[in-house]
Amino acid sequence: MRASSFPYCIRLLPIVLLLATPAAAWADAGRIQFPNFDGLAAKATNSVTLSLDPSMLKLATQYMGDGANNASLQAAVSGLKGIYVRSFQFGADHAYPHSDVDEVLRQLEGPGWNKLVSVHNSQRHQDVDIYLYQQGKRVEGLVIVAAQPRELTVVNIVGSMSLAQLSQLEGKFGVPSLPLPQSLGTP
Amino acid sequence: MTLRDPEFERQLRRALRPVDPPQGFADRVMAAIARGASARSTDAPARPSDAAIRHAWRWRAAWLPTAASVVLAVSAAAGWAWHRQMQVHQAQTAREQVYRALRISSETLNAALAVAVDPTQPG
C-alpha cells in the first residue's frame, strides 16, 4: 500500500502524537499520582477525597458575584490547574501503612521538586513535608504531606499559586490564619 | 288458502276498496308540510358563506405562526433558565469543594508551619 493512499490526517497522526506527548507531560507538571487510598478510606473514621481539575476550578469561578472575597478567590484560583486532597482520620494510632507516604515522597525526589519544609518529630510521630515544584522561578506545584499517628493528609496544588496568594484567603471561606512569612509566599 | 276462496276474496276487496279522504285532508297536509319546512329553516345552522370561510382561514393562517413562535420562545426561555440554574448549582457545588480544599490545604500548612517555626507546639 502506498503512503499516499492514507488519508492526510492519518499520515499526520505520528507527528501529532510526538508533539502531544511532551505537551501532556508539561500539563501535568507539579502533579503527583496518589497511591490507591481506597483501603484507607474504608478504615478511616473520617475521610476527604477532593479532585478538582481545571474544568472544575473554572466552573467554580463562574456565576460569582462581585466582592472582595470573590475577587481574591478568583485571583487565587485563576492560575491553578488542579487541587487534589486526600485526608484521612483514624480511630487508632498507625492505622495506615507508611508505604503509602513513602510512595508519595518518592515522586517528590524527581527533578523540579524542592523540599521547602520538613519536620519530623519522633516523639509525637509527626512528619510534615512541604515540597514545591518549580520551573525556572515559577512555582507550578505544591505538595503537603502531613502524617500523624491518627491522621494522614496529602495535598497537591497544581499550578502557579503562591503561598502568599493562599494567605490572602485567610479568614475567608473558613480558611484559617497562616503563620506565613511573606518571603515564603513569593513564587 | 287460495284466491278461489270466495269469502277471502270478498274480505280482500272490501279492505282494498278506494276510500275518499276526509274533508280538508289535503289542506291540512299541505299546511303541516309548510310548518315543518319553516321550523327546519329556523333551527338548522346557516351554512357559512365562502367569504366567511376564507376569512376564518386567513385569521387562522395569521395566528398559527405567531402562536407557534410564542410556544417556541417560551420553551427556549424555560430550557435556558433550567440550563443556567443547573450551571449555577454546579458552579456552587464546585466552589464549595474549592473552599473545602483550600481550607484543608491551609489548615495543613498552618499546622506544618506552626510546628516548623516552634516544634514544641502541638500540630
Chai-1 contact restraints between the chains, C-beta under 6 A:
chainA,res_idxA,chainB,res_idxB,connection_type,confidence,min_distance_angstrom,max_distance_angstrom,comment,restraint_id
A,L50,B,Q97,contact,1.0,0.0,6.0,A-B,restraint_1
A,L50,B,A101,contact,1.0,0.0,6.0,A-B,restraint_2
A,L52,B,Q97,contact,1.0,0.0,6.0,A-B,restraint_3
A,L52,B,A101,contact,1.0,0.0,6.0,A-B,restraint_4
A,M56,B,A94,contact,1.0,0.0,6.0,A-B,restraint_5
A,L59,B,Q90,contact,1.0,0.0,6.0,A-B,restraint_6
A,L59,B,A91,contact,1.0,0.0,6.0,A-B,restraint_7
A,L59,B,A94,contact,1.0,0.0,6.0,A-B,restraint_8
A,A60,B,A94,contact,1.0,0.0,6.0,A-B,restraint_9
A,A60,B,R95,contact,1.0,0.0,6.0,A-B,restraint_10
A,A60,B,V98,contact,1.0,0.0,6.0,A-B,restraint_11
A,Q62,B,A91,contact,1.0,0.0,6.0,A-B,restraint_12
A,Y63,B,V88,contact,1.0,0.0,6.0,A-B,restraint_13
A,Y63,B,A91,contact,1.0,0.0,6.0,A-B,restraint_14
A,I83,B,A101,contact,1.0,0.0,6.0,A-B,restraint_15
A,V85,B,A101,contact,1.0,0.0,6.0,A-B,restraint_16
A,V85,B,I104,contact,1.0,0.0,6.0,A-B,restraint_17
A,S87,B,I104,contact,1.0,0.0,6.0,A-B,restraint_18
A,V117,B,A116,contact,1.0,0.0,6.0,A-B,restraint_19
A,V119,B,V115,contact,1.0,0.0,6.0,A-B,restraint_20
A,V119,B,A116,contact,1.0,0.0,6.0,A-B,restraint_21
A,Q126,B,G123,contact,1.0,0.0,6.0,A-B,restraint_22
A,V128,B,A112,contact,1.0,0.0,6.0,A-B,restraint_23
A,I130,B,A112,contact,1.0,0.0,6.0,A-B,restraint_24
A,I144,B,T108,contact,1.0,0.0,6.0,A-B,restraint_25
A,A146,B,T108,contact,1.0,0.0,6.0,A-B,restraint_26
A,A146,B,A112,contact,1.0,0.0,6.0,A-B,restraint_27
A,T153,B,T108,contact,1.0,0.0,6.0,A-B,restraint_28
A,V155,B,S105,contact,1.0,0.0,6.0,A-B,restraint_29
A,V155,B,T108,contact,1.0,0.0,6.0,A-B,restraint_30
A,L169,B,L102,contact,1.0,0.0,6.0,A-B,restraint_31
A,F173,B,Y99,contact,1.0,0.0,6.0,A-B,restraint_32
A,G174,B,R103,contact,1.0,0.0,6.0,A-B,restraint_33
A,V175,B,L102,contact,1.0,0.0,6.0,A-B,restraint_34
A,V175,B,R103,contact,1.0,0.0,6.0,A-B,restraint_35
A,V175,B,S106,contact,1.0,0.0,6.0,A-B,restraint_36
A,P176,B,S106,contact,1.0,0.0,6.0,A-B,restraint_37
A,P176,B,E107,contact,1.0,0.0,6.0,A-B,restraint_38
A,P176,B,N110,contact,1.0,0.0,6.0,A-B,restraint_39
A,L178,B,N110,contact,1.0,0.0,6.0,A-B,restraint_40
A,P179,B,L113,contact,1.0,0.0,6.0,A-B,restraint_41
A,P179,B,A114,contact,1.0,0.0,6.0,A-B,restraint_42
